[in-house]
Amino acid sequence: MNPPPVLNVEPIYALLRKAQEAIAIGDEDSAERFCDDAWNAIPEPKYGWDSSYICTSHEVALLRSLRRFDKAISLTQGYLDSGFHLEYEDGPFFWLGTLHFEKDDLDKAYEFFERANKMSRGHCFREEDPKYKLFFKGYAAK
């Protein structure tokens, strides 16, 4: 198998930083535009580059903070369906868990967290907002 092609991520990361800065000052419209511009700057195949996973991760996190959950779910599902998702990558399932949690779709959130948790042996919750792990543990105890 050939390694994925290398993408110059600096222009993409610059746009994602601008999105983060716009979020920090409450300019959600500009933040979403910067996110869209960053995504559009990734050439096809969007999910097939060496840095596609990390770009998608950043994009999803920014869209989640903007409460653009359906857009973030679509990007994540696109990654899962792309043929470039590796079977050991638990991240996209965790992202979907967080997005459904924030949408208050708790049954789906739990399903995705459970899958990510099994795949990662619990490591998926590290360095994440503790509310996700608290929800997962509490929901599982029901």
C-alpha positions, 0 to 999 in steps of 0.5 A: 500500500502506498503512503497517502500523499502529503498536503501542505496544511499551513494555509488550511491551519491558518484558516482554522486559526482564524476560525478559532479567533473569530469564535473567541470574539463571538463572530460565529458567521466569520468562524463558519466561513473560515471553517468552510474555506479551510475545508474547501482548501483541501483538494480531492480526495478530501479524506485521502491526504496524510493530514486528512484525519487531523484536519477533519478533527479540527474542523469537527471541533470548531463546528461543534463549538459553533453548534453546527452539529449536522455539518460536523456529523456530515464531515465525520460520516464522510470520513467514515464512508470515504474508504480512508478511515482506518479500522483502529481509528476510534476518533470519528466515533468519539466525535460523533458521540460528542456531537449527538450528546450536544444535540441531546440525542443521548441514545446515539451519543452513548452508542458512539461513545461505547464504540469509541471506548471499546476501540480505545480501551477507554483512552478516547476520553483522555484530554476531552471535556470530562462531561462526556465521560461522566455522561458515558459512565452514568448512562451505562449505569442505568 
